[in-house]
Amino acid sequence: MTLLHLGEIGRRKDLSAHAHIENIVIESFQSPFEEIKSATSYALGNIAVIVRQSVDKAEFQESSVEKILNLLFNHCESEEEGVRNMVAECLGKIALIEPAKLVPALKVRTTSPAAFIQATVVIAVKYSIMERREKIDEISSFLMLIKDNDSHVRRAVVLALSTFEHNKPNLIKGLLPDLLPLIYDQTIVKAT
């Protein structure tokens, strides 16, 4: 619970004055409990967003971003869906503050052989786009994962599409001729 509270506080207030808070949060990823890893992801994402908004770009340590991203990307394959969702939310929030770095890193992972990684990056893009004013040009590469063989990946794309349709329909309007047949294909019950 403390990590969740820390994330809520970190979303509203710069906690960088508190020595070693980043290391304490990052160490929580080593927990064997999925709930703690999920809460850690949530806290880290919220803390990173407010810190980034409150400091000058030159002051934001590149090594911290790399350390955070490596930890998050390592947890994209968690068996626990809640952890993957929190990691995706965290990645999406970091994509808001470092889009030039993170969007390409997410795009590269759309070709991962691991279905959970693909699904997590699609959900991360969903979180990022919902709070972003400008459009992500590469959105079609994420949404075309609806063709993937894995049901987790296709489900993530359908959830993202539903969110975009209800909240930002102009993002997908031009993609509909290509996407609609693929979406309709998802309504067919397939033998497993």
N, C-alpha and C positions, 0 to 999 in steps of 0.2 A: 504494500500500500504506500509506503514511503516514497518509492520511485515514481508512482503515479502522481502523488502530491507534488513531488519535485518537478515533474514534467509540467504540471499545471502552473506552478509558480514560475518555472523557467520560460513558459510561453508568454508571461506577462511582465516579467522583471529580469533584467540582466543579472545573472548570477556569477559573472566572471570574476567579481571581487572576492568570491569565496575560494580560497586556495584549494587546489587539487580536486575540485568537484567533478571535473571531467574524468579524471582517473578513477574516482570512486564509482561513477556511473559505468564506465567502460569495464571495470573489473566485474561488475554484476553480470556481464555476458558469460562469465565462466561458470555461473550457477548451473547445476544439473536440472533445475526446475524450469520448465517452459514458461510458466506464469511470470517468473522473475525476468527471464530473457525478454518476454513481451513487454513488461513494464519498463525495462531498461531501454528498449528501442523507443518507446513512447517518450520517455524522459529525455533521451538524447536528442531526438528530433526537435522537440519543443525548445530545449535549451539552445541548440544550435541556431535555430531561426532567430530568436531574440538577440543572441550574442552577435550574430551576423548583421542584424539590422542596427545594432547600437555601436558598432565599431567601424572604423575606417577600413576599407578593403585591404590596405597595406598592413594593417595590424592583425588581420585574421590569419592565423598561422596555417600555412599550407600543410604542414605535417599533421596537424589536428584533423583537418578535413580527410586526408588520406587514411589516417588511423580509423576514423569513424566509418568511412566508406568501406574499408576492408572488413571491419567487424560486421557491418550491416549486410554486405554481399555474402559473407560467410554464413549468415543465418537465413538467407533466402531459401535454402533447401530444408528448413526445419520441417519435421513431420507434423508439427502443430500448426494448424491453420491460423490460430490467433497470433502466434509469433510472426508468421509470414505477413499477416495483415498489418501488424504494428511496424514491422520492418519496412513494408511498402509505404505506410504513412510517413514514416521517418524519412525515407528516401525521397518521397514526393515533396516534403517540406524543404529538404536540403536542395532539391531541384529548383525550388523557388528562389533560393539565395545564390546558388551556383549553377545556373542553367547551362552555361557554356561547357562546364566540366561534367555535370551529371547526366544531362540528357544523352550525350554520346555514349557515356558509360552504360546507361540503361539500354540504349539501342543495340550496342554490341551484344548484350545478354539476351536479346530476342532470338539469337541463333544458338543459344546454349542447348545442349542435348538434355539438360535437366528441366523437366516440365515445371517443377515448383519455382525455379528461377525465372522462367518465362512468365509464369502467372504472376509472380511477385512484381516484376518490372511493369507489367501492364497495369496492375493496381496502383503502383507508385506513380505512373503517368496520370492515372485518374485523379489521384489526390493532388498532384501538382497542377493539373489543368483547372481544377475546380477553384483554386485560389489565384490563378494567373490571369492577368488581363490580356496579354498577347497570346497568339496562337503558337503552338509547337508545330513547326513545319513537318517534322518526321512522324506525326501522329499515325499516318497510314501504315507505317512499318510495324507499329505496335498492334493496331487493330486487325491487320491482316493475319495475325496469329490465330484468328478464328479458324483458319484452315488446319491448324495443328491437330495431330492425332490424339493428343492427350486431353481428356475431358476437363482437367483442372485449368488448363490454359484456355480452352474455349469458353469455359464458364467465366473466367476472369475478363475475357474480352466482352462477353455479353453483358456482364455487370457494368463494365466501363461504358459500353455503348448506351446502356439504359440511363446511366448517370448523365452522360453528355446530351442525350436526347431530351431529357427533362430539364436540364440546367443550362446547357450551351449548345443548342441545336445547330448553330451556324458552323461549329467546328467540324461536324460530320456531314453536313448537307452535300458537299461536293463528292463525298466518298460513297454516298448511298447507292448509286448504280452498281458499284462493285460489291458493296457490303450486303445489300438486301438478299441476293440469292444465297449467300453464305449464312446469313442469319436465318432464313427460312429453312435451310438445311439442318439447322440445330433443332428444329421442331419435330423432326422425324425420329421416332423411337428406333434406336439401333440395338441390335443384339450384342451383348458383351461376352 
